[in-house]
Amino acid sequence: MRFATALIEGRQAVVLVDADGQRAWPVGSLQPDLEPAVASDMMAFVTAFPVLPPFITPTSGGSSVGELTLLAPFPRPARDVICVGKNYREHAREFTASGFDSSAASVAEAIPDAPIIFVKSSGSVVGPRQPILLHPGFDRQMDYEAELGVVIGKAGRRIARENALDHVFGYTIINDVTARDLQAKHKQWFIGKSLDGSCPMGPWLVTADEIDLASTRVECRVNGELRQSASTGQMIFDVPCLIETISACSTLEPGDIIATGTPAGVALSFDPPRYLGDGDVVEITIDGIGTLTNKVRRLDAEEVAVPPTGVALRDQSRSAAAATGRGI
């Protein structure tokens, strides 16, 4: 099953999306006894899901997904997105060879011996069809990174790998957009990966039973050109290993999100690099989930002078994109 967060008559709601991604129904209309918070907030919904009656996808009615305003499944995650660096061998090699990698002294050290974990600000999250923002001064080396996102459904600490998948609610798509110049300047990854509008997520959340981690294809296209393509079976550290590693000393909670790393083919790997520019369209497709589409947009002087934050930023960005005809 797949669930999304949408705006319906100006109010946030969790919706059930059909298998074709064409029709959607508010979960509150399918189960009228749901608490309002559970029907409107994805984190509350994921937390409550194990004790809810089973959902059955209706065969008629509903709203057209194309006519809904979809937000990220978690429009403002309760905690920062947990990210994994260099988790595909070819990407690890291309990243180390690029000169941007402060975690390895040479290509011979490119493949990590243990998962590289960092976080991406929760405030950087935007939804499908919302813009990837180019910030003046930090807009010349913006890169895309297609990633499978893991969403935790059951809390746990010191989770053994053999039990790890029992703690997964489902999966989504994440674009770990990165300002490579900031990444190089600060010799770490948080600042360069946490600009407002640099974490597209969505278009929805698919329950774990629908994804085969052994052979799920992850692809990224920029303006229709295929740039990245790999299988999740090629990860250096698989999802159970990541959950075991992260939970070893930090409790994972429902709604926590893990971005599992990106395949080879990012912009910095080309000669010359092919960074994102104003108007570019980035499409990330993952088998069993769908496609996350976002258009790149340069912030104008007025937006930079009075920067909005959080939901206000996402709403203003969406409105501005629509008003200027630069939305998708």
NORZI-V361851 format. One record per residue. RES is the residue in one small letter. SS is DSSP state (hx for helix, st for strand, lp for the rest). PHI is phi in radians with two decimals (none if undefined). Layout:
res->RES ss->SS phi->PHI
res->RES ss->SS phi->PHI
This chain:
res->m ss->lp phi->none
res->r ss->st phi->-2.31
res->f ss->st phi->-2.25
res->a ss->st phi->-2.27
res->t ss->st phi->-1.88
res->a ss->st phi->-2.34
res->l ss->st phi->-1.65
res->i ss->st phi->-2.15
res->e ss->lp phi->0.93
res->g ss->lp phi->1.41
res->r ss->st phi->-2.04
res->q ss->st phi->-1.31
res->a ss->st phi->-2.56
res->v ss->st phi->-1.48
res->v ss->st phi->-2.18
res->l ss->st phi->-1.56
res->v ss->st phi->-1.92
res->d ss->lp phi->-1.25
res->a ss->lp phi->-1.12
res->d ss->lp phi->-1.54
res->g ss->lp phi->1.21
res->q ss->lp phi->-1.90
res->r ss->st phi->-2.15
res->a ss->st phi->-2.53
res->w ss->st phi->-2.35
res->p ss->st phi->-1.03
res->v ss->hx phi->-1.12
res->g ss->hx phi->-1.15
res->s ss->hx phi->-1.42
res->l ss->hx phi->-1.45
res->q ss->lp phi->-2.32
res->p ss->lp phi->-1.06
res->d ss->lp phi->-1.50
res->l ss->lp phi->-1.10
res->e ss->lp phi->-1.04
res->p ss->hx phi->-0.93
res->a ss->hx phi->-1.13
res->v ss->hx phi->-1.18
res->a ss->hx phi->-1.35
res->s ss->hx phi->-2.05
res->d ss->lp phi->-2.14
res->m ss->hx phi->-1.12
res->m ss->hx phi->-1.14
res->a ss->hx phi->-1.13
res->f ss->hx phi->-1.15
res->v ss->hx phi->-1.08
res->t ss->hx phi->-1.11
res->a ss->hx phi->-1.46
res->f ss->hx phi->-0.90
res->p ss->hx phi->-1.04
res->v ss->hx phi->-1.85
res->l ss->lp phi->-1.46
res->p ss->lp phi->-1.07
res->p ss->lp phi->-1.05
res->f ss->lp phi->-1.60
res->i ss->lp phi->-2.08
res->t ss->lp phi->-1.23
res->p ss->lp phi->-1.08
res->t ss->lp phi->-1.75
res->s ss->lp phi->-2.64
res->g ss->lp phi->1.30
res->g ss->lp phi->1.44
res->s ss->st phi->-1.95
res->s ss->st phi->-1.23
res->v ss->hx phi->-1.03
res->g ss->hx phi->-1.10
res->e ss->hx phi->-1.67
res->l ss->lp phi->-1.56
res->t ss->st phi->-1.59
res->l ss->st phi->-1.50
res->l ss->st phi->-1.74
res->a ss->lp phi->-1.05
res->p ss->lp phi->-0.88
res->f ss->lp phi->-2.06
res->p ss->lp phi->-1.02
res->r ss->lp phi->-2.45
res->p ss->lp phi->-0.94
res->a ss->lp phi->-1.12
res->r ss->lp phi->-2.30
res->d ss->lp phi->-1.04
res->v ss->st phi->-1.24
res->i ss->st phi->-1.49
res->c ss->st phi->-2.08
res->v ss->st phi->-2.10
res->g ss->st phi->-1.68
res->k ss->lp phi->0.92
res->n ss->lp phi->-1.85
res->y ss->st phi->-2.20
res->r ss->hx phi->-1.00
res->e ss->hx phi->-1.15
res->h ss->hx phi->-1.20
res->a ss->hx phi->-1.01
res->r ss->hx phi->-1.21
res->e ss->hx phi->-1.16
res->f ss->hx phi->-1.23
res->t ss->hx phi->-1.13
res->a ss->hx phi->-1.19
res->s ss->hx phi->-1.27
res->g ss->lp phi->1.59
res->f ss->lp phi->-1.60
res->d ss->lp phi->-1.56
res->s ss->lp phi->-1.55
res->s ss->lp phi->-1.64
res->a ss->lp phi->-2.51
res->a ss->lp phi->-1.45
res->s ss->lp phi->-2.70
res->v ss->hx phi->-1.07
res->a ss->hx phi->-1.10
res->e ss->hx phi->-1.79
res->a ss->lp phi->-1.10
res->i ss->lp phi->-1.41
res->p ss->lp phi->-1.23
res->d ss->lp phi->-1.50
res->a ss->lp phi->-2.53
res->p ss->lp phi->-1.01
res->i ss->st phi->-1.65
res->i ss->st phi->-2.00
res->f ss->st phi->-2.56
res->v ss->st phi->-2.20
res->k ss->st phi->-2.13
res->s ss->lp phi->-0.98
res->s ss->hx phi->-1.08
res->g ss->hx phi->-1.27
res->s ss->hx phi->-1.51
res->v ss->st phi->-1.27
res->v ss->st phi->-2.34
res->g ss->lp phi->-1.73
res->p ss->lp phi->-1.09
res->r ss->lp phi->1.14
res->q ss->lp phi->-1.62
res->p ss->lp phi->-1.34
res->i ss->st phi->-1.40
res->l ss->st phi->-1.62
res->l ss->st phi->-1.70
res->h ss->lp phi->-1.64
res->p ss->lp phi->-0.91
res->g ss->lp phi->1.64
res->f ss->lp phi->-2.28
res->d ss->lp phi->-2.09
res->r ss->lp phi->-1.67
res->q ss->lp phi->-2.34
res->m ss->st phi->-1.44
res->d ss->st phi->-2.08
res->y ss->lp phi->-1.80
res->e ss->lp phi->-2.60
res->a ss->st phi->-1.34
res->e ss->st phi->-2.54
res->l ss->st phi->-1.38
res->g ss->st phi->-1.78
res->v ss->st phi->-1.78
res->v ss->st phi->-1.95
res->i ss->st phi->-1.33
res->g ss->lp phi->-2.00
res->k ss->lp phi->-2.31
res->a ss->lp phi->-1.14
res->g ss->st phi->-3.06
res->r ss->lp phi->-2.33
res->r ss->lp phi->0.95
res->i ss->lp phi->-1.40
res->a ss->lp phi->-1.31
res->r ss->hx phi->-1.01
res->e ss->hx phi->-1.20
res->n ss->hx phi->-1.89
res->a ss->hx phi->-1.07
res->l ss->hx phi->-1.20
res->d ss->hx phi->-1.17
res->h ss->hx phi->-1.66
res->v ss->st phi->-1.65
res->f ss->st phi->-1.41
res->g ss->st phi->-3.11
res->y ss->st phi->-2.40
res->t ss->st phi->-2.48
res->i ss->st phi->-1.91
res->i ss->st phi->-2.28
res->n ss->st phi->-1.91
res->d ss->st phi->-1.45
res->v ss->lp phi->-1.08
res->t ss->st phi->-2.37
res->a ss->st phi->-1.51
res->r ss->hx phi->-1.11
res->d ss->hx phi->-1.13
res->l ss->hx phi->-1.22
res->q ss->hx phi->-1.06
res->a ss->hx phi->-1.25
res->k ss->hx phi->-1.09
res->h ss->hx phi->-1.64
res->k ss->lp phi->1.03
res->q ss->lp phi->-2.70
res->w ss->lp phi->-1.96
res->f ss->lp phi->-1.12
res->i ss->hx phi->-1.12
res->g ss->hx phi->-1.18
res->k ss->hx phi->-1.95
res->s ss->lp phi->-2.13
res->l ss->lp phi->-1.09
res->d ss->lp phi->-0.93
res->g ss->lp phi->1.39
res->s ss->lp phi->-1.90
res->c ss->st phi->-2.40
res->p ss->st phi->-1.03
res->m ss->st phi->-2.55
res->g ss->st phi->2.41
res->p ss->st phi->-1.32
res->w ss->st phi->-2.70
res->l ss->st phi->-1.98
res->v ss->st phi->-1.82
res->t ss->st phi->-1.14
res->a ss->hx phi->-1.04
res->d ss->hx phi->-1.17
res->e ss->hx phi->-1.70
res->i ss->lp phi->-2.06
res->d ss->lp phi->-1.76
res->l ss->lp phi->-1.15
res->a ss->lp phi->-1.33
res->s ss->lp phi->-2.65
res->t ss->lp phi->-1.55
res->r ss->st phi->-1.44
res->v ss->st phi->-2.04
res->e ss->st phi->-2.35
res->c ss->st phi->-2.31
res->r ss->st phi->-2.14
res->v ss->st phi->-2.06
res->n ss->lp phi->0.92
res->g ss->lp phi->1.52
res->e ss->st phi->-1.58
res->l ss->st phi->-1.19
res->r ss->st phi->-1.95
res->q ss->st phi->-2.26
res->s ss->st phi->-2.80
res->a ss->st phi->-2.80
res->s ss->st phi->-1.84
res->t ss->hx phi->-1.09
res->g ss->hx phi->-1.18
res->q ss->hx phi->-1.61
res->m ss->st phi->-1.04
res->i ss->lp phi->-1.20
res->f ss->lp phi->-2.06
res->d ss->lp phi->-1.32
res->v ss->hx phi->-1.05
res->p ss->hx phi->-1.02
res->c ss->hx phi->-1.10
res->l ss->hx phi->-1.12
res->i ss->hx phi->-1.13
res->e ss->hx phi->-1.07
res->t ss->hx phi->-1.14
res->i ss->hx phi->-1.19
res->s ss->hx phi->-1.43
res->a ss->lp phi->-1.02
res->c ss->lp phi->-2.40
res->s ss->lp phi->-2.28
res->t ss->lp phi->-1.19
res->l ss->st phi->-1.54
res->e ss->lp phi->-2.15
res->p ss->lp phi->-0.96
res->g ss->lp phi->1.63
res->d ss->lp phi->-1.14
res->i ss->st phi->-2.15
res->i ss->st phi->-2.04
res->a ss->st phi->-1.58
res->t ss->st phi->-1.56
res->g ss->st phi->1.82
res->t ss->st phi->-2.05
res->p ss->lp phi->-1.32
res->a ss->lp phi->-1.13
res->g ss->lp phi->1.95
res->v ss->lp phi->-1.20
res->a ss->hx phi->-1.05
res->l ss->hx phi->-1.23
res->s ss->hx phi->-1.41
res->f ss->lp phi->-1.48
res->d ss->lp phi->-2.19
res->p ss->lp phi->-1.35
res->p ss->lp phi->-1.01
res->r ss->lp phi->-2.06
res->y ss->lp phi->-1.27
res->l ss->lp phi->-1.30
res->g ss->lp phi->-2.27
res->d ss->lp phi->-0.94
res->g ss->lp phi->1.64
res->d ss->lp phi->-1.11
res->v ss->st phi->-1.99
res->v ss->st phi->-1.92
res->e ss->st phi->-2.13
res->i ss->st phi->-2.00
res->t ss->st phi->-2.07
res->i ss->st phi->-2.22
res->d ss->lp phi->-0.91
res->g ss->lp phi->1.47
res->i ss->lp phi->-1.95
res->g ss->st phi->2.47
res->t ss->st phi->-2.24
res->l ss->st phi->-1.78
res->t ss->st phi->-2.07
res->n ss->st phi->-2.49
res->k ss->st phi->-1.84
res->v ss->st phi->-1.45
res->r ss->st phi->-2.43
res->r ss->st phi->-1.41
res->l ss->lp phi->-1.14
res->d ss->lp phi->-1.60
res->a ss->hx phi->-1.06
res->e ss->hx phi->-1.14
res->e ss->hx phi->-1.16
res->v ss->hx phi->-1.23
res->a ss->hx phi->-1.17
res->v ss->lp phi->-2.21
res->p ss->lp phi->-1.25
res->p ss->lp phi->-1.32
res->t ss->lp phi->-2.32
res->g ss->hx phi->0.93
res->v ss->hx phi->-1.09
res->a ss->hx phi->-1.04
res->l ss->hx phi->-1.08
res->r ss->hx phi->-1.16
res->d ss->hx phi->-1.14
res->q ss->hx phi->-1.17
res->s ss->hx phi->-1.10
res->r ss->hx phi->-1.12
res->s ss->hx phi->-1.15
res->a ss->hx phi->-1.13
res->a ss->hx phi->-1.11
res->a ss->hx phi->-1.18
res->a ss->hx phi->-1.18
res->t ss->hx phi->-1.67
res->g ss->lp phi->1.33
res->r ss->lp phi->-1.80
res->g ss->lp phi->-1.33
res->i ss->lp phi->-1.85
